[in-house]
């Protein structure tokens, strides 16, 4: 896990014919984290999808070394299955054993919900289940979109602990949030500073 | 191989849990039981036209599950999560094709037996119908899956899927229904060729459609 890297060079993002941001550069090595901030619609989620390789960069390059785990607004767990079974599907795809799932459930105080169908979980519990999926994936690069939304203070502490553990073992974390997150000394990237010039934007 | 098995097993379990597997079977039996009411109980007429009618019913039945093949997983972010793991969309579509055929083909073949009895088909026709459907259902499954990948994310995708699939299904219908009155076996060979083509094409075309539809 120690040779993970994420490097963005002069990245620009075009969505729906509109330039969201441009000239974004970011280099993260093992144990480093970044926090994306900015108002709604500035392109935080798009930047995370760019980092994940789900969106092509309009300009610039994205280099990744190491596997990626992403949380966004979608749960990506089968609603009718018990939580532990739904997580186990992803763990199997990641070639992680059942102990990875139980460790992830432990880390987010979810073991009591392991047998509960995913559709019965509350908003905060779903958010924690999503984070458990990320932890169980055993990948070095975590991309977290608004990970603190809907979490109570105890769960926010669990999130902070999980992120700290991940960074301590040489992982990389990029989080997008418009609220303070329990992360120590992240590199802060205010996306509003990378808006394209208004001159070029006008027709 | 392990990946393919994991993906196909999940798809099949999802289809089973959603209860969608019964839909094509119920549809086929419903059509077979309504048909005599519409054309009258003349046994000779039913036996002569019933085989072709069942082919149309099988084709339409294959369109019923289209809106739950791709769109729900796309909206739930599951396709994105699979892509993050470096698994190609072609693999996803291939696994889904296997799972979709397993959940659609064999039940339809079994349902054809009581349906054929309702239409007073003779033994030879039933045999050709089953053989033709065995060869043709993979193509019907592939076609349904293909239009599902193309229309995922669009509004009223179900209706659009029907419009897209039906012209493409015309050769299948011609060769499929053609096997019933054809002693030479040529129609069956054409059906097999069309089926092979669709099955081979779908993972690539469907994978490209999923990638293009990602936003």
Contacts between the chains, C-beta under 8 A, distances in Angstrom:
chain1	res1	chain2	res2	distance
A	15	B	215	7.7
A	52	B	80	7.9
A	52	B	84	5.8
A	53	B	83	7.8
A	53	B	84	7.5
A	54	B	80	5.7
A	54	B	83	6.4
A	54	B	84	7.2
A	54	B	214	6.2
A	55	B	214	7.6
A	55	B	215	7.8
A	67	B	84	8.0
A	67	B	85	7.3
A	67	B	86	7.8
A	68	B	84	5.1
A	69	B	84	7.1
A	70	B	80	7.3
A	70	B	81	7.3
A	70	B	84	5.7
A	72	B	77	6.4
A	72	B	80	7.8
A	74	B	75	7.3
A	74	B	76	5.7
A	74	B	77	3.2
A	74	B	80	7.7
A	75	B	76	6.6
A	75	B	77	7.0
A	76	B	76	5.7
A	76	B	77	3.9
A	76	B	78	4.9
A	76	B	80	7.2
A	76	B	81	4.6
A	77	B	76	7.9
A	78	B	10	7.6
A	78	B	14	6.6
A	78	B	78	8.0
A	79	B	76	7.9
A	80	B	17	5.2
A	89	B	6	7.5
A	89	B	10	5.8
A	90	B	81	6.9
A	92	B	6	5.6
A	93	B	3	7.3
A	93	B	6	6.1
A	93	B	82	7.2
A	93	B	85	5.6
A	93	B	87	7.3
A	94	B	85	6.6
